[in-house]
Protein backbone atom coordinates (compact mmCIF):
# COMPACT_ATOMS: atom_id res chain seq x y z
CA UNK A 1 0.00 0.00 0.00
CA UNK A 2 2.80 2.42 0.86
CA UNK A 3 4.53 1.76 -2.44
CA UNK A 4 1.46 2.64 -4.46
CA UNK A 5 0.87 5.79 -2.43
CA UNK A 6 4.50 6.82 -2.91
CA UNK A 7 4.29 6.04 -6.62
CA UNK A 8 1.14 8.14 -6.95
CA UNK A 9 2.86 11.05 -5.22
CA UNK A 10 5.91 10.81 -7.48
CA UNK A 11 3.78 10.65 -10.61
CA UNK A 12 1.62 13.55 -9.48
CA UNK A 13 4.66 15.72 -8.84
CA UNK A 14 6.38 14.64 -12.04
CA UNK A 15 3.54 15.48 -14.39
CA UNK A 16 2.34 18.76 -12.88
CA UNK A 17 4.76 20.89 -14.90
CA UNK A 18 3.79 19.60 -18.34
CA UNK A 19 2.94 22.62 -20.49
CA UNK A 20 -0.53 22.76 -21.98
CA UNK A 21 -0.93 22.94 -25.74
CA UNK A 22 -2.37 26.24 -26.81
CA UNK A 23 -5.30 26.20 -29.16
CA UNK A 24 -5.64 28.95 -31.74
CA UNK A 25 -8.66 29.96 -33.74
CA UNK A 26 -8.22 28.18 -37.08
CA UNK A 27 -9.53 31.12 -39.07
CA UNK A 28 -7.06 33.51 -37.39
CA UNK A 29 -4.24 31.07 -38.05
CA UNK A 30 -5.21 30.79 -41.73
CA UNK A 31 -5.45 34.58 -42.09
CA UNK A 32 -2.05 35.02 -40.48
CA UNK A 33 -0.44 32.37 -42.70
CA UNK A 34 -1.97 33.81 -45.86
CA UNK A 35 -0.83 37.35 -44.90
CA UNK A 36 2.72 36.08 -44.42
CA UNK A 37 2.69 34.11 -47.67
CA UNK A 38 1.29 37.08 -49.63
CA UNK A 39 3.96 39.35 -48.17
CA UNK A 40 1.51 41.79 -46.61
CA UNK A 41 2.67 40.94 -43.06
CA UNK A 42 5.95 39.85 -41.51
CA UNK A 43 6.08 37.11 -38.89
CA UNK A 44 6.32 39.67 -36.09
CA UNK A 45 3.48 41.87 -37.27
CA UNK A 46 1.26 38.82 -37.82
CA UNK A 47 2.18 37.62 -34.34
CA UNK A 48 1.08 40.93 -32.82
CA UNK A 49 -2.00 41.28 -35.04
CA UNK A 50 -3.42 37.77 -34.56
CA UNK A 51 -1.96 36.81 -31.16
CA UNK A 52 -0.24 33.67 -32.47
CA UNK A 53 3.45 33.14 -31.62
CA UNK A 54 6.01 33.62 -34.37
CA UNK A 55 7.39 30.12 -33.81
CA UNK A 56 3.93 28.60 -34.41
CA UNK A 57 3.52 30.56 -37.63
CA UNK A 58 6.98 29.51 -38.82
CA UNK A 59 6.31 25.85 -38.02
CA UNK A 60 2.94 25.87 -39.77
CA UNK A 61 4.47 27.32 -42.94
CA UNK A 62 7.43 24.93 -42.94
CA UNK A 63 5.34 21.83 -42.16
CA UNK A 64 1.91 22.28 -43.78
CA UNK A 65 1.12 18.56 -43.78
CA UNK A 66 1.74 18.16 -40.03
CA UNK A 67 -1.24 16.53 -38.33
CA UNK A 68 -3.08 18.33 -35.56
CA UNK A 69 -3.52 15.45 -33.13
CA UNK A 70 -0.85 13.97 -30.90
CA UNK A 71 -0.10 10.30 -30.46
CA UNK A 72 -1.20 7.30 -32.46
CA UNK A 73 -4.65 7.13 -34.03
CA UNK A 74 -7.38 5.65 -31.81
CA UNK A 75 -8.10 1.95 -32.15
CA UNK A 76 -11.77 2.16 -31.17
CA UNK A 77 -14.32 4.57 -32.56
CA UNK A 78 -16.33 6.77 -30.22
CA UNK A 79 -19.35 4.53 -30.71
CA UNK A 80 -17.36 1.41 -29.77
CA UNK A 81 -16.03 3.12 -26.63
CA UNK A 82 -19.55 4.15 -25.62
CA UNK A 83 -20.78 0.59 -26.21
CA UNK A 84 -18.05 -0.80 -23.96
CA UNK A 85 -18.85 1.73 -21.24
CA UNK A 86 -22.56 0.84 -21.40
CA UNK A 87 -21.78 -2.87 -20.88
CA UNK A 88 -20.09 -2.19 -17.53
Phi and psi in degrees as a GROMACS rama.xvg file:
@    title "Ramachandran Plot"
@    xaxis  label "Phi"
@    yaxis  label "Psi"
@TYPE xy
-63.962  -37.6946  UNK-2
-63.7597  -41.7947  UNK-3
-69.8011  -36.1985  UNK-4
-66.5413  -41.4993  UNK-5
-65.9168  -41.7419  UNK-6
-63.1646  -41.4056  UNK-7
-61.772  -41.0641  UNK-8
-64.5856  -43.9648  UNK-9
-62.9665  -45.4039  UNK-10
-65.0776  -39.3999  UNK-11
-64.1691  -41.9954  UNK-12
-71.5188  -33.9355  UNK-13
-70.4242  -35.949  UNK-14
-102.148  13.8194  UNK-15
-81.6957  -21.4824  UNK-16
-98.9056  16.0508  UNK-17
-73.9726  124.672  UNK-18
-69.2406  145.731  UNK-19
-82.6097  145.286  UNK-20
-76.9414  132.324  UNK-21
-85.8239  139.3  UNK-22
-105.281  133.509  UNK-23
-115.699  149.42  UNK-24
-62.0252  124.277  UNK-25
-62.2628  -35.064  UNK-26
-68.4976  -40.0113  UNK-27
-63.2846  -41.643  UNK-28
-62.2063  -43.4558  UNK-29
-65.012  -41.4866  UNK-30
-62.2143  -43.626  UNK-31
-63.3062  -44.2464  UNK-32
-65.1747  -40.3842  UNK-33
-68.937  -36.8765  UNK-34
-62.442  -39.9896  UNK-35
-68.6484  -44.0448  UNK-36
-65.5233  -35.9345  UNK-37
-75.8548  -16.0486  UNK-38
87.2844  7.92636  UNK-39
-80.6838  -21.7581  UNK-40
-134.026  147.923  UNK-41
-89.1578  173.749  UNK-42
-59.9507  -43.6167  UNK-43
-67.2681  -43.3358  UNK-44
-68.9241  -35.7362  UNK-45
-66.3344  -37.5221  UNK-46
-60.1037  -46.9184  UNK-47
-70.2917  -37.4391  UNK-48
-71.0622  -42.3496  UNK-49
-103.746  -10.3244  UNK-50
74.4218  26.5456  UNK-51
-114.449  129.346  UNK-52
-57.3054  146.882  UNK-53
-57.8513  -39.7564  UNK-54
-64.2501  -35.6612  UNK-55
-67.3343  -42.781  UNK-56
-63.2986  -43.5488  UNK-57
-61.6659  -45.6294  UNK-58
-62.733  -43.6124  UNK-59
-63.1099  -35.492  UNK-60
-76.1313  -33.2978  UNK-61
-79.6571  -27.4471  UNK-62
-128.787  69.718  UNK-63
-68.2168  -22.2331  UNK-64
-92.3308  6.60353  UNK-65
-66.0323  132.511  UNK-66
-74.8419  157.813  UNK-67
-87.6132  -23.8708  UNK-68
-93.7158  154.523  UNK-69
-100.663  152.067  UNK-70
81.4787  -179.788  UNK-71
-72.9391  161.02  UNK-72
-67.6032  150.761  UNK-73
-67.0636  147.016  UNK-74
-82.9763  -43.3784  UNK-75
-98.7427  147.682  UNK-76
-78.3811  168.735  UNK-77
-61.3968  -37.1162  UNK-78
-66.4875  -40.6167  UNK-79
-65.7461  -39.1307  UNK-80
-63.2992  -43.5678  UNK-81
-63.5507  -38.8702  UNK-82
-63.3279  -42.3168  UNK-83
-65.8082  -38.2092  UNK-84
-67.9648  -34.341  UNK-85
-68.4789  -29.2533  UNK-86
-77.1286  -9.5473  UNK-87
